[in-house]
Amino acid sequence: MTNSQPDSLLILICTYNERDNLPTLFEQIQAHVPNAKILVVDDNSPDGTSDWVEGQMKLNPSISLIRRSGKLGLGSAILAGMEFAIQNGYEWLLNLDADLSHSPSAIPSLLDRREESDIVIGSRYVEGGGMSGCSWRRVFVSKCANAYARRIIGWSVRDCSSAFRLYRVSSLKSLRRDELRNPGYGFLEEVLWHLLAQGARLNEVGIVYTERREGKSKISIQEALSAINAIHSVAKLQKGRRPE
């Protein structure tokens, strides 16, 4: 399969205080997927992230921005990006973190699997995947959370909490998006369950997650609890309606 990119690819970047990381991230995206469009969903970052993106929009018409009123959560930001992709007729939506923990150099590998998939996850826990520069506590918590989700929900998915994902937009359009309740990190498990429940084809591609170099992590105790609550909510759904 060729690694050429589709003509209709939107790259979604959800931000809060990522002004220092975006120049490098944009440059790397341009190097690896030069024809992709970029959408930034910014939660009114006080560091001027939205202002910087608006400046880039004047130079590059392939860049778009949704400036939100405040810090409303990763899940709701991704959902806003999904709605944008649907409304603007994109074929594929690729979400990756703004902090350079997800290398754009891995995007072609995810795109290589698109013809056989409705969702492709950039996975830390399949062949070729891993974590670099992370504390042992972060690695331990991540592995335990994924193992817990597989046990509670019954998934075979190795990395259900990775935000590095390629979505077929037609599958997102078929989702009952009004049923997606979790505005935080738990959205990742929630939307994954709904996609699998409607028969979406899933593949995982190994990627190396690298700890952020600039800025502070957005993951708080509240967000961790949000993800755990999402796993239990999905487990309840699973009892009534199992994905194929």
C-alpha positions in Angstrom: 0.0 0.0 0.0 1.3 3.5 -0.8 2.0 5.9 1.9 0.6 8.9 -0.1 -1.7 11.0 1.8 -5.4 11.4 0.9 -6.5 14.7 -0.8 -9.0 15.3 2.0 -7.1 15.1 5.3 -7.7 17.4 8.3 -5.2 17.4 11.1 -6.8 18.4 14.4 -4.7 20.0 17.2 -6.4 20.8 20.5 -4.5 23.4 22.5 -4.2 25.2 25.8 -1.0 27.2 26.3 0.9 25.5 23.4 2.2 28.7 21.7 5.9 27.6 22.1 5.3 24.1 20.6 3.1 25.0 17.6 5.8 26.5 15.3 7.8 23.2 15.4 4.7 21.1 15.1 3.4 23.0 12.1 6.8 22.7 10.4 6.9 19.0 11.0 3.4 18.5 9.7 4.2 20.4 6.6 7.3 18.2 6.0 5.5 14.9 6.4 1.9 15.6 5.1 2.3 18.8 3.0 -1.2 18.7 1.5 -3.0 18.3 4.8 -5.2 21.0 6.2 -4.8 22.0 9.9 -7.5 22.9 12.4 -6.5 24.2 15.9 -9.2 24.2 18.6 -7.9 26.5 21.3 -9.5 26.9 24.7 -8.7 30.6 25.0 -5.1 30.1 26.0 -3.7 33.0 28.0 -0.3 32.5 26.4 -1.5 33.8 23.0 -1.9 30.5 21.2 -4.9 31.6 19.3 -3.3 34.9 18.3 -0.3 33.1 16.9 -2.6 30.8 14.9 -4.5 33.7 13.5 -1.2 35.2 12.3 -0.4 31.9 10.5 -3.9 31.8 8.9 -3.0 35.1 7.1 0.0 33.4 5.6 -1.5 29.9 4.9 -5.1 29.4 3.9 -4.9 25.7 4.8 -5.0 26.6 8.6 -8.2 27.1 10.5 -9.0 28.0 14.1 -11.8 27.5 16.5 -11.3 29.8 19.5 -13.4 28.7 22.4 -14.5 30.7 25.5 -12.4 28.8 28.0 -10.9 25.5 29.1 -13.7 23.2 28.2 -11.9 19.9 28.1 -10.0 17.7 25.5 -13.1 15.6 24.7 -15.3 18.5 23.8 -12.4 20.0 21.8 -12.0 16.8 19.8 -15.8 16.7 19.3 -15.7 20.2 17.9 -13.0 19.1 15.5 -15.1 16.2 14.4 -18.1 18.4 13.7 -15.9 20.7 11.7 -14.6 17.8 9.6 -18.1 16.6 9.0 -19.5 20.0 8.1 -16.6 20.8 5.7 -16.7 17.5 3.9 -13.3 16.0 4.8 -12.7 12.3 4.3 -10.2 11.8 7.1 -9.6 13.4 10.5 -6.3 12.9 12.3 -5.9 14.0 15.9 -2.5 14.4 17.6 -1.3 16.2 20.7 0.1 19.7 20.4 3.0 19.2 22.7 5.2 17.2 20.2 4.7 13.9 22.1 3.1 12.5 18.9 5.6 12.9 16.1 4.2 13.9 12.7 6.8 11.6 11.2 4.4 8.7 12.2 1.4 10.1 10.3 2.3 8.3 7.0 2.3 5.0 8.9 -1.2 5.6 10.1 -2.3 6.6 6.6 -0.9 3.4 5.2 -3.7 1.5 7.0 -6.6 3.7 6.1 -8.0 1.7 3.2 -8.6 -1.3 5.6 -9.7 0.8 8.6 -12.3 3.3 9.9 -10.1 4.2 12.8 -6.3 3.8 13.1 -4.7 4.2 16.6 -1.1 5.3 17.0 -0.4 2.7 19.7 2.4 2.6 22.3 1.7 -1.1 23.1 2.0 -2.9 19.8 5.1 -3.8 17.8 7.1 -0.7 17.1 5.5 1.3 19.9 6.9 2.6 23.1 7.4 5.6 25.5 10.5 7.8 25.6 11.5 10.2 28.3 8.6 9.3 30.6 8.9 8.7 34.3 8.3 5.1 35.5 5.2 6.3 37.3 3.7 7.6 34.0 4.5 4.4 32.2 3.1 2.3 35.0 -0.1 4.3 35.2 -0.6 4.2 31.5 -0.1 0.5 31.2 -2.3 -0.2 34.2 -5.1 2.0 32.8 -5.1 0.2 29.5 -5.0 -3.2 31.1 -7.9 -2.2 33.3 -9.9 -1.0 30.3 -9.3 -4.3 28.5 -10.3 -6.3 31.5 -13.4 -4.3 32.4 -14.7 -3.7 28.9 -13.4 -6.8 27.2 -11.5 -5.1 24.5 -8.5 -6.5 22.6 -7.4 -2.9 21.8 -3.9 -2.5 23.2 -3.9 1.3 23.5 -7.4 2.6 24.1 -6.2 5.9 25.7 -4.0 7.1 22.9 -5.2 10.4 21.4 -3.1 9.9 18.2 -5.8 8.6 16.0 -7.0 8.7 12.3 -10.7 8.6 11.9 -12.8 8.0 8.7 -15.1 11.0 8.8 -18.1 9.0 7.4 -17.9 6.8 10.5 -17.9 9.9 12.7 -20.9 11.2 10.7 -22.8 7.9 11.6 -22.1 8.3 15.3 -24.9 9.5 17.6 -22.7 12.3 18.7 -25.3 13.6 21.2 -24.7 10.5 23.2 -21.1 11.4 23.8 -21.0 12.7 27.4 -17.4 12.9 28.6 -15.8 16.3 27.9 -12.4 15.3 29.2 -9.8 12.6 28.5 -12.4 9.9 29.1 -13.9 10.9 25.7 -11.2 8.8 24.0 -12.5 5.5 25.5 -16.1 6.6 25.0 -15.9 7.5 21.3 -13.9 4.4 20.7 -16.6 2.2 22.2 -19.3 3.9 20.1 -17.3 3.5 16.9 -16.7 -0.2 17.6 -20.4 -0.7 18.5 -21.4 0.5 15.0 -19.0 -1.9 13.4 -16.0 0.3 12.7 -12.8 -1.4 11.5 -9.9 -0.7 13.8 -6.1 -1.1 13.4 -3.2 -0.1 15.6 0.2 1.1 14.4 3.2 1.3 16.7 4.3 4.9 17.6 6.8 6.1 20.2 5.2 8.6 22.6 7.8 11.2 23.8 7.3 13.2 26.9 6.7 16.9 26.3 9.7 19.3 26.3 7.9 22.6 26.6 5.0 23.6 28.9 3.1 21.6 31.5 1.1 18.5 31.2 -2.7 19.0 31.1 -3.5 15.7 32.8 -4.8 16.3 36.3 -6.2 14.0 39.0 -9.7 15.1 37.8 -8.9 14.1 34.2 -7.6 10.7 35.4 -10.8 10.1 37.3 -12.7 11.2 34.2 -11.0 8.5 32.2 -11.8 5.8 34.9 -15.4 6.9 35.0 -15.6 6.7 31.2 -14.3 3.1 31.4 -17.0 2.2 33.8 -19.7 4.0 31.8 -18.6 2.1 28.7 -18.6 -1.2 30.6 -22.3 -0.6 31.5 -23.0 0.1 27.8 -21.2 -3.1 26.9 -23.5 -5.2 29.0 -26.5 -4.1 27.0 -25.0 -3.8 23.5 -21.7 -5.4 22.5 -19.6 -4.2 19.5 -19.3 -6.6 16.7 
